[in-house]
Amino acid sequence: MKRRCKIALFCIASIILNLGFSLLFFDVLHIPLFLDTIFTVAIVFYLGLVPGLIVGFLFNFVDTAFNYLVRGIVSPTNIFFSLCGVAIVLVTWAFARKKQEFQISIQINILYLLLIALLSSLATVFIGGVIDFIRFSYFEIPDSMAPIKQFTEGFVSQKFGLFASCILGQIPISITDRLVTTFAGYGVYKLYEKFLGAPEDL
């Protein structure tokens, strides 16, 4: 029971920290990246699949509620990006569960992290593109709730169809975001191990 309480606290803290980093980089520094999965990646490496899925799935529900309560922005369709969070967790876990292979060499370590970033970005490009196609087709989405909206509109202005534009508009931000958050999340995981010990010691 004590371990479960600690894991629950880790999940809550990860969601809050993801939200904080997203606010810092997007709202304060005006960097058009999501950067809201650093602690999702970290918790997958540190505590495994189920805590990762909890954080990955619930984050967008918390974010949507925060937008309404604090920013006064109503954008319930953001909830559907939980599917991207789940996909990121599943891809990360496919590699993270083989922790011994990350110890072979720095080069192998970097290669695995690049593979995680590439595969998770492919998943989020497709899933996010489909979600945005539905959102932009049927809803009025505030610019502040869609960092890739300008990219999408740029492709539409070049006579691409809306579906293709939604997919293509995801590519530059999603790939950059996945690279940053994957490596940063792994770095946070290593800090957890250094200062908090092995996860089985919780």
HELIX and SHEET records of a PDB file:
HELIX    1   1 LYS A    2  SER A   22  1                                  21    
HELIX    2   2 LEU A   23  VAL A   28  3                                   6    
HELIX    3   3 ILE A   38  LEU A   47  1                                  10    
HELIX    4   4 LEU A   49  PHE A   66  1                                  18    
HELIX    5   5 ASN A   67  ARG A   71  3                                   5    
HELIX    6   6 PRO A   76  PHE A   81  5                                   6    
HELIX    7   7 SER A   82  ALA A   96  1                                  15    
HELIX    8   8 LYS A   99  GLN A  103  5                                   5    
HELIX    9   9 ILE A  106  TYR A  138  1                                  33    
HELIX   10  10 ASP A  143  MET A  145  5                                   3    
HELIX   11  11 LYS A  149  SER A  157  1                                   9    
HELIX   12  12 LEU A  162  LEU A  196  1                                  35    
HELIX   13  13 PRO A  199  ASP A  201  5                                   3    
END                                                                             
